[in-house]
Amino acid sequence: MSRRFTPSVVTANDLFEGDVVYLTPDQGWSRDLSHAQLFTDARAAEAALAQAQAQSDRLVGPYLAAARSGPNGPEPAHFREAFRARGPSNYPHGKQEAGMCRP
């Protein structure tokens, strides 16, 4: 039995910088989850994931991450994705230092 599809975003890590990135509606990549395209259709999400997986010269480990619609765009639906969206946790730098981190 297959799993029921839940709204998702396509996410990966940037090959050169290691940052978490999200697929945007214009097929670009953003480091800000709120700019990501939220997929509510399983076929569209799988097609977008396949395109991301073909970008091995730029991305590492693309996958579909559960998300939900929020007032400012997609929001994480799972702790792991909230953690990834905030950036490294060992000390404030990167996204945390720039104030891009949401509680």
Summary of the structure (lengths in Angstrom):
residues: 103
radius of gyration: 13.4
end to end distance: 36.1
largest distance: 44.1
contacts: 271
relative contact order: 0.21
helix: 22%
strand: 29%
